[in-house]
């Protein structure tokens, strides 16, 4: 199963945008397992994230910040074609 993780700061101003994007991606890509992670500052640093929100696909960081949904769907398509991630 393919895995996508969304990481963001607890109380982040972009929290609603991250949650909306994750929900939309889950609807468009039901074969993917989507997980949301709310992190505290020290947790983000421990994981090596310098920027939050961060999106990770199968263990590889693919975006920092909040990408456009269409762009992320293109990355997902590429991943599914090549099994790169």
N, C-alpha and C positions, 0 to 999 in steps of 0.2 A: 504494500500500500504506500502511496506517496504521501509525504508529510509536509505541511506548511505551518510554520510557527510565526505568530505575530507577537512582538515584544514591545512594550511601552512603559513609561514611567507611571507609577501610581499617582493619580490625580492630574495627569498630563492634559493640557488644553486640547490636544488632538485625539483624546481617548475616543470620543464619539465617532470621529472619522475613521479611526483604526477599526473599531467594532463594526461599523457599517461596511467597510471594505471587506473585512473578513467574512461577514454574513453574505455579501454579494458573491464573493469568490466561492464560498461553500455551495451556494445555490447553482452557480454556473459550472462548478467542477465537483460533482458529488462523489467522484472516485478518490478525491483527496481528503486526507484527514487533517482538519484545521484545528489548531490549538492556540488559544490566547494566553499570554503570560503577562501579568502585571508585575513589574519589578520595582524594587526600591533602589536607590542610588548605588549602594554597595553591591547589590546583586548584579546590576548592569555592569559595573566595573569588573566584578569577578568573572563574568561571562565574556569580557573583552569587548563589550559594545561601547563605542565612543559616541554614538549617536542613537537616539531612540526617537521615534519608533524604528524598529528594524524588522525586516521580514527575512526568514530563513526557510529555504526549501531543501528538504532532505539533508540537513546539516550544513548547507552552504548559504552564506549571506548573499541575498540577491538585491536587496534594497535597503537604504537608510532613508528615513523620512516616510512620507506617504506618497507612493507612486500613483499614477493614473491607473484606473481599473483596466483599461484597454491594454496598456503596456504590460501590466502584470499577467493578463490573460495570454499575451503573446509569449511571454517567458514560459508560462505553463505549457503552452502548445509546443514550444521548442523542447522543453524537458521531456514531454511525452513522446515526441518524435525520436529524440536521440538518446533518451534515458541518461542524459548528462548529469542530472542532479539527483 
